């Protein structure tokens, strides 16, 4: 059974504040293998991605609907039309997904859609690690309290200045 045509369905959501955007893309092969891409970040920036693989379009649609409902309940609304594209063969797949997104998709995810696709030279997608309980990324930098660090730096500078004045014979004389 052929995996083509591969259908690409995507929507964009913007937050009511206008500074954040969320994009959903579902890529479905004719054999039922489906990839759902969630992309978010500041408006106008590519942002971060999360990719989920499904072996059934019904399961993929449930995941899609759940995320879309979650975002619309939290102040996001759809901007622009729903974009539908179809790739009739491997040569049209990159154009249907989009060059930037295709590069981020990764070789194994492309192979999930089309096992015969030549992924020579393609990188694997760098999936961030998420905490199962909170859903937050584990590999993000922690915020640091700089007040203590700055106070220590001021103390060191004051000690250096005092040491410099102590060895200076001319300091304090007129």
Buried (B, 14 or more C-beta within 10 A) or exposed (E): EEBBBBBBBBBBBBBEEEEBBBBBBBBBBEBBBBBBBBBBBEBEEEBEBBBBEBEEBEBBBEBBEEBBEEBEEEEBEBEEEEBEBEBEEBEBBBEBBBEEBBEBBBBEBBBBBBEEBEBEEBEEBEEEEEEEEEEEEEEEEEEEEEEEEEEEEEEEEEEEEEEEEEEEEEEEEE
